Amino acid sequence: MRLLQIWLGMTIVLYIITGFEEKLLFSTSSGKIKELNIKNGKVIVLGNAESKVFVLAYDNEEKYVYVPRQTQGQIIRFPYPSNQTTEFEIVVSEIDPGGIAFDSEHSHLYWTEPMEGKIMRCNTDGLNKTRICNDTVEPAALTIDKGHRWMYFGQGIPNGTIHKLSLEGEGHHIINDQASWVFGIHADDTRLYWMDNSMGDLKSAWFDGTDIQTIVSTNSFKLNGDIDVNDEFIFYTSSTQILKINKNAGEVPIVLHTDTERVHGLLFYKQESKQI
């Protein structure tokens, strides 16, 4: 009995509570990169890209945010999350970046060059630049279906189309021929989502382009920007606001944040946190 009491007195029991902090990173018209805490609404400025930034991408393995600086013709990156001051690093330059996407499985950065009609790829250090596609008019927003290893992109023109091709540029074909000014597009495990800026409609479809659904009509011509998704919601930008809406059609959107500037790029991030 005495030995049992001594053992109990020396034993420390740790209760580990695991939770998640959900953040939205977004860019504004002045080039600021900001962070929105979805739970409490707190906004902080992470840095200033000093350029128009219309989209953001994330490397889940190395923990970097990739930022296309359209004015300077560069794609830069910075570590996130980080307890230090944000420092930008140039990855690739002398380009005309439009949409970007990151393939963490093979550590490849993809981007569109709208004026050249190209889709390009490089390593995380900017080396091994490879042309994936060069036969499309104004390719804009870009996303990767990581599970099936396909790429999807829209066009920044009226009467545009949505394209599907492999990450090596093979099997290129059109899956939707009615998608205008697509500046926001994202793939989850089962469906493709995009913002058609002609009428301001947020839409979704199967990966083959069938079963097209309108999630919400914003009735805002060319005022909407980037989109991102989590398991349940779609996040999108409209003028100075960031909104979320359930993936099921017919739901009412909720305003998460109203900024003092126009909001463009958007990136959803879930960070695991532990309490002992």
C-alpha positions in Angstrom: 0.0 0.0 0.0 2.9 2.3 0.9 4.6 1.7 -2.4 1.3 2.4 -4.3 1.0 5.8 -2.5 4.5 6.7 -3.4 3.9 5.7 -7.1 0.8 7.8 -7.3 2.5 10.8 -5.7 5.3 10.7 -8.3 3.0 10.2 -11.3 2.1 13.2 -13.4 -0.9 12.9 -15.7 -1.0 15.1 -18.8 -4.3 15.9 -20.4 -3.6 17.1 -24.0 -6.5 18.9 -25.6 -6.1 19.3 -29.3 -7.9 22.1 -31.2 -7.7 24.0 -34.4 -7.3 27.7 -35.2 -8.8 28.6 -38.6 -7.3 31.6 -40.3 -7.9 33.3 -43.6 -5.0 35.0 -45.3 -6.0 37.7 -47.8 -4.5 40.4 -50.0 -5.8 44.0 -50.5 -5.7 46.4 -53.4 -2.6 48.2 -51.9 -0.6 44.9 -51.7 -1.0 44.2 -48.0 -1.1 40.6 -46.9 -3.4 40.2 -43.9 -4.5 37.4 -41.5 -8.1 37.1 -40.3 -8.8 34.9 -37.3 -12.2 33.3 -38.2 -13.1 32.6 -34.6 -12.6 36.0 -33.0 -12.5 38.3 -36.1 -9.1 39.7 -35.3 -7.1 41.0 -38.3 -3.3 41.6 -38.4 -1.1 42.8 -41.2 1.6 40.2 -42.1 3.4 42.3 -44.7 3.2 44.4 -47.8 4.0 42.9 -51.2 3.9 46.4 -52.7 2.1 45.1 -55.8 -1.3 44.0 -57.0 -1.9 40.4 -55.6 -4.9 38.6 -56.9 -4.3 35.1 -55.5 -2.4 33.2 -52.8 -1.1 29.6 -52.6 0.3 27.5 -49.8 2.9 24.7 -49.5 1.6 22.4 -46.8 4.9 20.5 -46.4 7.5 23.4 -46.2 5.0 25.9 -44.8 5.3 28.7 -47.2 2.8 31.2 -48.7 3.4 32.0 -52.3 2.4 35.5 -53.6 2.4 36.6 -57.2 3.6 40.3 -57.6 2.0 41.2 -60.8 3.4 44.7 -61.0 7.0 43.6 -60.5 6.7 40.4 -62.5 7.7 38.1 -59.7 6.4 35.3 -57.4 7.6 35.7 -53.9 7.1 33.6 -50.7 7.3 33.9 -46.9 7.1 31.3 -44.1 3.8 30.9 -42.4 3.0 30.5 -39.6 6.0 32.3 -38.1 6.7 34.2 -34.9 9.2 36.5 -36.8 8.7 39.5 -39.0 7.5 38.5 -42.4 10.4 38.5 -44.9 9.7 38.0 -48.6 11.9 35.8 -50.8 11.9 36.0 -54.6 11.2 32.5 -56.1 10.9 33.4 -59.8 11.0 36.7 -61.8 10.8 38.1 -65.3 7.3 36.6 -65.7 3.7 37.9 -66.0 2.0 35.9 -63.1 -1.7 35.5 -63.0 -3.1 32.5 -61.1 -0.9 30.3 -59.0 -1.2 26.8 -57.3 1.2 24.7 -55.4 1.7 20.9 -55.6 3.2 19.9 -52.2 3.5 16.2 -53.2 6.2 17.0 -55.7 7.3 20.5 -54.5 6.2 22.2 -57.7 4.9 25.8 -58.1 2.5 26.3 -61.0 1.4 29.7 -62.5 -0.4 31.2 -65.4 0.9 33.9 -67.7 -2.3 35.5 -69.1 -0.7 37.7 -71.7 1.5 34.9 -73.1 -1.2 32.3 -72.9 1.1 30.0 -70.9 1.0 27.8 -67.8 4.4 27.3 -66.2 6.0 25.2 -63.5 9.2 25.4 -61.4 10.8 24.0 -58.3 10.6 25.8 -55.0 14.0 27.5 -55.7 12.7 28.8 -59.0 14.9 26.4 -61.1 13.7 23.9 -63.7 11.2 26.2 -65.3 8.9 24.1 -67.5 6.2 25.1 -69.9 3.1 23.0 -69.2 0.6 24.6 -71.6 0.8 27.4 -74.2 -2.3 27.3 -76.3 -4.9 29.1 -74.3 -6.2 32.7 -74.4 -5.6 34.5 -71.1 -5.4 31.7 -68.6 -6.3 33.1 -65.2 -7.2 31.3 -61.9 -5.6 28.0 -61.4 -6.2 25.1 -59.0 -5.0 21.5 -58.5 -7.1 18.4 -57.7 -4.4 16.8 -55.5 -6.1 13.5 -55.1 -6.6 12.7 -58.8 -3.5 14.7 -60.0 -5.4 17.1 -62.4 -5.2 20.8 -62.9 -8.1 23.2 -63.7 -8.0 26.8 -64.8 -10.4 29.5 -66.1 -10.0 32.4 -68.4 -10.0 36.1 -67.7 -12.2 37.0 -70.6 -15.9 37.2 -71.4 -17.5 34.1 -72.8 -14.6 32.1 -71.3 -14.1 28.4 -70.6 -12.8 26.1 -67.9 -10.0 23.7 -68.8 -8.8 20.4 -67.4 -5.3 18.9 -68.0 -2.8 16.7 -66.2 0.1 18.3 -64.1 2.4 17.4 -67.0 0.1 19.2 -69.5 -1.5 16.1 -71.1 -5.1 15.4 -71.8 -6.0 19.1 -72.2 -9.7 19.6 -72.8 -12.6 22.0 -72.0 -15.1 20.9 -69.3 -17.3 24.1 -69.3 -17.8 26.6 -72.1 -19.8 29.2 -70.1 -17.5 30.7 -67.5 -16.6 34.4 -67.8 -13.7 36.2 -66.0 -12.8 33.3 -63.7 -10.4 34.8 -61.2 -11.2 32.4 -58.4 -11.3 28.6 -58.7 -10.7 25.7 -56.2 -11.0 21.9 -56.1 -11.8 19.9 -53.0 -12.0 16.1 -52.8 -15.1 15.7 -54.9 -16.1 18.9 -56.7 -14.8 22.0 -58.5 -15.8 25.5 -57.4 -15.4 28.8 -59.3 -16.6 32.4 -59.4 -18.1 33.4 -62.7 -17.7 37.2 -62.6 -20.0 37.9 -65.6 -23.0 37.6 -63.3 -21.2 37.2 -60.0 -22.3 33.6 -59.7 -20.4 31.2 -57.4 -20.8 27.7 -59.0 -19.7 24.1 -58.6 -19.6 21.0 -60.7 -18.2 17.4 -60.8 -14.6 17.2 -62.1 -15.9 16.3 -65.6 -18.0 19.5 -65.8 -21.4 17.9 -65.2 -23.9 18.6 -62.5 -23.3 22.4 -62.6 -24.9 24.1 -59.6 -25.1 27.8 -58.6 -24.2 28.1 -54.9 -25.1 31.8 -54.7 -25.6 34.7 -57.1 -23.9 37.9 -55.8 -25.2 40.1 -58.7 -21.8 41.9 -58.6 -20.2 42.3 -62.1 -16.4 41.8 -61.8 -16.3 42.8 -58.1 -15.6 39.3 -56.8 -12.1 37.8 -56.5 -10.5 34.6 -55.1 -12.2 31.7 -53.4 -11.1 28.8 -51.1 -12.9 26.0 -49.3 -12.7 23.8 -46.2 -14.7 20.7 -45.5 -18.0 22.6 -45.1 -17.8 26.1 -46.4 -16.7 28.1 -49.4 -14.9 31.4 -48.7 -15.0 34.2 -51.3 -14.2 37.8 -51.7 -16.5 40.5 -53.0 -15.4 44.1 -53.2 -14.2 45.0 -49.6 -15.7 41.9 -47.9 -14.8 38.3 -47.1 -17.8 36.0 -47.0 -18.5 32.3 -46.3 -21.3 30.1 -47.5 -22.2 26.5 -47.0 -21.4 24.3 -50.0 -25.0 23.4 -50.4 -26.9 25.6 -52.8 -29.6 27.8 -51.4 -27.8 28.8 -48.2 -27.3 32.5 -47.1 -23.7 33.8 -47.1 -22.2 35.3 -43.9 -19.9 38.3 -43.9 -16.7 37.4 -41.9 -14.8 40.7 -42.5 -15.2 44.1 -44.1 -11.9 45.8 -45.0 -11.1 49.4 -45.8 -9.7 48.3 -49.2 -10.7 46.0 -52.0 -10.0 42.4 -51.2 -8.5 40.1 -53.9 -6.5 37.0 -52.9 -7.8 34.5 -50.3 -6.3 31.5 -48.6 -7.8 29.2 -45.9 -5.4 27.9 -43.3 -6.1 25.5 -40.4 -3.5 25.4 -37.6 -3.4 22.7 -35.0 -3.0 23.9 -31.4 -2.5 21.9 -28.2 -3.2 22.7 -24.6 -1.5 20.5 -21.9 
